[in-house]
Amino acid sequence: QITSAIYLKVSISDFLTLFSARTNENWFWTTAPAPILMGAGAIALSLSTIISCAWPPSYPDGVYTEGLGR
């Protein structure tokens, strides 16, 4: 489950960095993102969460991995 938790953390933090990086020197909440970016963010973050929670027990690269929901 540690592998799944790290995947979820990296996936979410990397995508949320996009929201902060697009505003240059302003705070990220001062400018609303474009609707296409909000839609892409909602889909990407939702799928990342579902994948990390529902991942079946497996051995990718020889490391035992299972989802957070198990």
N, CA, C and O atoms as a GROMACS GRO file, in nm:
protein
  280
    1GLN      N    1   0.082  -0.119   0.000
    1GLN     CA    2   0.000   0.000   0.000
    1GLN      C    3   0.086   0.126   0.000
    1GLN      O    4   0.041   0.232  -0.041
    2ILE      N    5   0.210   0.114   0.046
    2ILE     CA    6   0.298   0.231   0.044
    2ILE      C    7   0.324   0.276  -0.099
    2ILE      O    8   0.326   0.396  -0.128
    3THR      N    9   0.344   0.180  -0.188
    3THR     CA   10   0.366   0.214  -0.329
    3THR      C   11   0.245   0.287  -0.387
    3THR      O   12   0.262   0.384  -0.462
    4SER      N   13   0.126   0.243  -0.354
    4SER     CA   14   0.004   0.309  -0.402
    4SER      C   15  -0.010   0.449  -0.344
    4SER      O   16  -0.053   0.541  -0.413
    5ALA      N   17   0.025   0.465  -0.218
    5ALA     CA   18   0.017   0.597  -0.154
    5ALA      C   19   0.117   0.694  -0.217
    5ALA      O   20   0.085   0.811  -0.237
    6ILE      N   21   0.237   0.647  -0.247
    6ILE     CA   22   0.336   0.733  -0.310
    6ILE      C   23   0.291   0.771  -0.450
    6ILE      O   24   0.306   0.886  -0.491
    7TYR      N   25   0.236   0.674  -0.525
    7TYR     CA   26   0.183   0.705  -0.658
    7TYR      C   27   0.077   0.814  -0.650
    7TYR      O   28   0.080   0.909  -0.728
    8LEU      N   29  -0.016   0.801  -0.557
    8LEU     CA   30  -0.123   0.899  -0.544
    8LEU      C   31  -0.068   1.037  -0.507
    8LEU      O   32  -0.112   1.138  -0.562
    9LYS      N   33   0.027   1.042  -0.416
    9LYS     CA   34   0.087   1.168  -0.374
    9LYS      C   35   0.156   1.237  -0.490
    9LYS      O   36   0.136   1.356  -0.512
   10VAL      N   37   0.237   1.163  -0.565
   10VAL     CA   38   0.310   1.220  -0.678
   10VAL      C   39   0.213   1.265  -0.787
   10VAL      O   40   0.230   1.373  -0.844
   11SER      N   41   0.115   1.185  -0.815
   11SER     CA   42   0.018   1.218  -0.919
   11SER      C   43  -0.057   1.346  -0.886
   11SER      O   44  -0.071   1.435  -0.971
   12ILE      N   45  -0.106   1.356  -0.765
   12ILE     CA   46  -0.183   1.474  -0.725
   12ILE      C   47  -0.095   1.598  -0.714
   12ILE      O   48  -0.132   1.703  -0.765
   13SER      N   49   0.021   1.587  -0.650
   13SER     CA   50   0.105   1.706  -0.632
   13SER      C   51   0.160   1.756  -0.764
   13SER      O   52   0.173   1.877  -0.783
   14ASP      N   53   0.193   1.667  -0.857
   14ASP     CA   54   0.243   1.711  -0.987
   14ASP      C   55   0.135   1.784  -1.066
   14ASP      O   56   0.164   1.884  -1.130
   15PHE      N   57   0.014   1.735  -1.062
   15PHE     CA   58  -0.092   1.802  -1.137
   15PHE      C   59  -0.128   1.935  -1.071
   15PHE      O   60  -0.154   2.033  -1.141
   16LEU      N   61  -0.131   1.940  -0.940
   16LEU     CA   62  -0.165   2.066  -0.873
   16LEU      C   63  -0.056   2.171  -0.891
   16LEU      O   64  -0.083   2.290  -0.882
   17THR      N   65   0.067   2.127  -0.916
   17THR     CA   66   0.176   2.220  -0.948
   17THR      C   67   0.143   2.297  -1.075
   17THR      O   68   0.180   2.414  -1.088
   18LEU      N   69   0.074   2.234  -1.167
   18LEU     CA   70   0.034   2.300  -1.291
   18LEU      C   71  -0.056   2.420  -1.262
   18LEU      O   72  -0.043   2.523  -1.327
   19PHE      N   73  -0.146   2.408  -1.165
   19PHE     CA   74  -0.233   2.520  -1.130
   19PHE      C   75  -0.152   2.635  -1.071
   19PHE      O   76  -0.184   2.751  -1.097
   20SER      N   77  -0.050   2.606  -0.992
   20SER     CA   78   0.032   2.711  -0.932
   20SER      C   79   0.127   2.772  -1.034
   20SER      O   80   0.147   2.893  -1.035
   21ALA      N   81   0.185   2.690  -1.121
   21ALA     CA   82   0.286   2.739  -1.215
   21ALA      C   83   0.227   2.829  -1.323
   21ALA      O   84   0.299   2.912  -1.378
   22ARG      N   85   0.102   2.815  -1.354
   22ARG     CA   86   0.044   2.892  -1.464
   22ARG      C   87   0.019   3.038  -1.426
   22ARG      O   88  -0.009   3.118  -1.516
   23THR      N   89   0.027   3.076  -1.300
   23THR     CA   90  -0.006   3.213  -1.258
   23THR      C   91   0.115   3.303  -1.243
   23THR      O   92   0.100   3.419  -1.203
   24ASN      N   93   0.235   3.254  -1.274
   24ASN     CA   94   0.361   3.329  -1.263
   24ASN      C   95   0.384   3.373  -1.119
   24ASN      O   96   0.402   3.289  -1.031
   25GLU      N   97   0.385   3.505  -1.094
   25GLU     CA   98   0.419   3.554  -0.960
   25GLU      C   99   0.299   3.579  -0.871
   25GLU      O  100   0.316   3.618  -0.755
   26ASN      N  101   0.179   3.558  -0.919
   26ASN     CA  102   0.058   3.578  -0.839
   26ASN      C  103   0.024   3.452  -0.761
   26ASN      O  104   0.079   3.345  -0.787
   27TRP      N  105  -0.067   3.467  -0.666
   27TRP     CA  106  -0.117   3.351  -0.594
   27TRP      C  107  -0.205   3.269  -0.686
   27TRP      O  108  -0.269   3.324  -0.776
   28PHE      N  109  -0.210   3.138  -0.666
   28PHE     CA  110  -0.283   3.052  -0.759
   28PHE      C  111  -0.432   3.076  -0.759
   28PHE      O  112  -0.499   3.040  -0.856
   29TRP      N  113  -0.487   3.136  -0.655
   29TRP     CA  114  -0.632   3.157  -0.650
   29TRP      C  115  -0.674   3.293  -0.708
   29TRP      O  116  -0.793   3.323  -0.713
   30THR      N  117  -0.577   3.375  -0.751
   30THR     CA  118  -0.612   3.508  -0.803
   30THR      C  119  -0.666   3.503  -0.946
   30THR      O  120  -0.738   3.594  -0.987
   31THR      N  121  -0.633   3.399  -1.021
   31THR     CA  122  -0.681   3.386  -1.159
   31THR      C  123  -0.744   3.249  -1.177
   31THR      O  124  -0.682   3.147  -1.148
   32ALA      N  125  -0.867   3.248  -1.223
   32ALA     CA  126  -0.934   3.120  -1.245
   32ALA      C  127  -0.874   3.048  -1.366
   32ALA      O  128  -0.845   3.112  -1.466
   33PRO      N  129  -0.854   2.918  -1.356
   33PRO     CA  130  -0.803   2.844  -1.472
   33PRO      C  131  -0.910   2.831  -1.581
   33PRO      O  132  -1.029   2.845  -1.555
   34ALA      N  133  -0.864   2.803  -1.701
   34ALA     CA  134  -0.957   2.782  -1.812
   34ALA      C  135  -1.044   2.659  -1.784
   34ALA      O  136  -1.000   2.567  -1.716
   35PRO      N  137  -1.164   2.658  -1.837
   35PRO     CA  138  -1.252   2.542  -1.815
   35PRO      C  139  -1.190   2.409  -1.861
   35PRO      O  140  -1.213   2.306  -1.798
   36ILE      N  141  -1.113   2.412  -1.969
   36ILE     CA  142  -1.052   2.288  -2.018
   36ILE      C  143  -0.950   2.235  -1.917
   36ILE      O  144  -0.937   2.114  -1.899
   37LEU      N  145  -0.877   2.325  -1.851
   37LEU     CA  146  -0.781   2.283  -1.748
   37LEU      C  147  -0.853   2.230  -1.625
   37LEU      O  148  -0.809   2.132  -1.564
   38MET      N  149  -0.963   2.293  -1.588
   38MET     CA  150  -1.041   2.243  -1.474
   38MET      C  151  -1.098   2.105  -1.504
   38MET      O  152  -1.098   2.017  -1.417
   39GLY      N  153  -1.148   2.086  -1.626
   39GLY     CA  154  -1.200   1.955  -1.664
   39GLY      C  155  -1.092   1.848  -1.665
   39GLY      O  156  -1.111   1.738  -1.614
   40ALA      N  157  -0.977   1.882  -1.724
   40ALA     CA  158  -0.866   1.788  -1.727
   40ALA      C  159  -0.818   1.756  -1.587
   40ALA      O  160  -0.784   1.641  -1.557
   41GLY      N  161  -0.815   1.857  -1.501
   41GLY     CA  162  -0.773   1.835  -1.362
   41GLY      C  163  -0.869   1.744  -1.288
   41GLY      O  164  -0.827   1.654  -1.215
   42ALA      N  165  -0.997   1.767  -1.306
   42ALA     CA  166  -1.096   1.683  -1.238
   42ALA      C  167  -1.087   1.538  -1.285
   42ALA      O  168  -1.094   1.446  -1.204
   43ILE      N  169  -1.071   1.518  -1.415
   43ILE     CA  170  -1.060   1.382  -1.468
   43ILE      C  171  -0.931   1.315  -1.421
   43ILE      O  172  -0.934   1.200  -1.375
   44ALA      N  173  -0.819   1.385  -1.433
   44ALA     CA  174  -0.689   1.327  -1.394
   44ALA      C  175  -0.683   1.294  -1.245
   44ALA      O  176  -0.637   1.186  -1.207
   45LEU      N  177  -0.730   1.385  -1.162
   45LEU     CA  178  -0.723   1.360  -1.017
   45LEU      C  179  -0.821   1.251  -0.975
   45LEU      O  180  -0.791   1.171  -0.887
   46SER      N  181  -0.937   1.247  -1.039
   46SER     CA  182  -1.034   1.141  -1.008
   46SER      C  183  -0.981   1.004  -1.049
   46SER      O  184  -0.989   0.908  -0.972
   47LEU      N  185  -0.927   0.994  -1.170
   47LEU     CA  186  -0.873   0.866  -1.216
   47LEU      C  187  -0.753   0.821  -1.133
   47LEU      O  188  -0.740   0.702  -1.105
   48SER      N  189  -0.666   0.913  -1.095
   48SER     CA  190  -0.552   0.878  -1.011
   48SER      C  191  -0.597   0.822  -0.877
   48SER      O  192  -0.541   0.724  -0.827
   49THR      N  193  -0.698   0.883  -0.819
   49THR     CA  194  -0.750   0.836  -0.691
   49THR      C  195  -0.814   0.699  -0.705
   49THR      O  196  -0.792   0.611  -0.622
   50ILE      N  197  -0.893   0.680  -0.809
   50ILE     CA  198  -0.959   0.551  -0.831
   50ILE      C  199  -0.855   0.441  -0.856
   50ILE      O  200  -0.865   0.332  -0.799
   51ILE      N  201  -0.756   0.470  -0.940
   51ILE     CA  202  -0.653   0.370  -0.970
   51ILE      C  203  -0.576   0.331  -0.844
   51ILE      O  204  -0.553   0.213  -0.820
   52SER      N  205  -0.536   0.430  -0.764
   52SER     CA  206  -0.457   0.397  -0.645
   52SER      C  207  -0.540   0.324  -0.539
   52SER      O  208  -0.485   0.247  -0.461
   53CYS      N  209  -0.670   0.347  -0.536
   53CYS     CA  210  -0.754   0.278  -0.437
   53CYS      C  211  -0.796   0.139  -0.484
   53CYS      O  212  -0.810   0.048  -0.401
   54ALA      N  213  -0.815   0.120  -0.613
   54ALA     CA  214  -0.869  -0.005  -0.664
   54ALA      C  215  -0.763  -0.097  -0.726
   54ALA      O  216  -0.798  -0.200  -0.784
   55TRP      N  217  -0.637  -0.061  -0.716
   55TRP     CA  218  -0.531  -0.142  -0.778
   55TRP      C  219  -0.533  -0.283  -0.721
   55TRP      O  220  -0.531  -0.300  -0.599
   56PRO      N  221  -0.536  -0.385  -0.808
   56PRO     CA  222  -0.539  -0.524  -0.758
   56PRO      C  223  -0.402  -0.567  -0.706
   56PRO      O  224  -0.300  -0.512  -0.747
   57PRO      N  225  -0.400  -0.663  -0.615
   57PRO     CA  226  -0.270  -0.714  -0.569
   57PRO      C  227  -0.188  -0.767  -0.687
   57PRO      O  228  -0.237  -0.849  -0.765
   58SER      N  229  -0.065  -0.720  -0.699
   58SER     CA  230   0.020  -0.760  -0.810
   58SER      C  231   0.167  -0.741  -0.773
   58SER      O  232   0.198  -0.691  -0.664
   59TYR      N  233   0.255  -0.780  -0.862
   59TYR     CA  234   0.399  -0.768  -0.841
   59TYR      C  235   0.465  -0.692  -0.956
   59TYR      O  236   0.544  -0.751  -1.030
   60PRO      N  237   0.435  -0.563  -0.974
   60PRO     CA  238   0.505  -0.488  -1.079
   60PRO      C  239   0.651  -0.466  -1.038
   60PRO      O  240   0.678  -0.422  -0.927
   61ASP      N  241   0.743  -0.498  -1.126
   61ASP     CA  242   0.887  -0.485  -1.099
   61ASP      C  243   0.931  -0.566  -0.978
   61ASP      O  244   1.030  -0.531  -0.914
   62GLY      N  245   0.860  -0.673  -0.947
   62GLY     CA  246   0.899  -0.760  -0.836
   62GLY      C  247   0.865  -0.706  -0.698
   62GLY      O  248   0.911  -0.761  -0.598
   63VAL      N  249   0.785  -0.600  -0.691
   63VAL     CA  250   0.746  -0.541  -0.563
   63VAL      C  251   0.597  -0.566  -0.542
   63VAL      O  252   0.516  -0.532  -0.629
   64TYR      N  253   0.560  -0.626  -0.429
   64TYR     CA  254   0.418  -0.652  -0.403
   64TYR      C  255   0.345  -0.520  -0.384
   64TYR      O  256   0.386  -0.435  -0.305
   65THR      N  257   0.237  -0.504  -0.459
   65THR     CA  258   0.160  -0.379  -0.456
   65THR      C  259   0.013  -0.412  -0.450
   65THR      O  260  -0.035  -0.503  -0.518
   66GLU      N  261  -0.061  -0.337  -0.366
   66GLU     CA  262  -0.205  -0.349  -0.364
   66GLU      C  263  -0.264  -0.210  -0.342
   66GLU      O  264  -0.196  -0.120  -0.292
   67GLY      N  265  -0.389  -0.194  -0.380
   67GLY     CA  266  -0.455  -0.065  -0.371
   67GLY      C  267  -0.480  -0.021  -0.228
   67GLY      O  268  -0.476  -0.102  -0.135
   68LEU      N  269  -0.504   0.107  -0.211
   68LEU     CA  270  -0.528   0.163  -0.077
   68LEU      C  271  -0.662   0.121  -0.020
   68LEU      O  272  -0.680   0.124   0.102
   69GLY      N  273  -0.755   0.081  -0.105
   69GLY     CA  274  -0.888   0.042  -0.059
   69GLY      C  275  -0.897  -0.102  -0.010
   69GLY      O  276  -1.006  -0.148   0.025
   70ARG      N  277  -0.789  -0.172  -0.006
   70ARG     CA  278  -0.792  -0.314   0.034
   70ARG      C  279  -0.746  -0.332   0.175
   70ARG      O  280  -0.742  -0.445   0.225
   0.00000   0.00000   0.00000
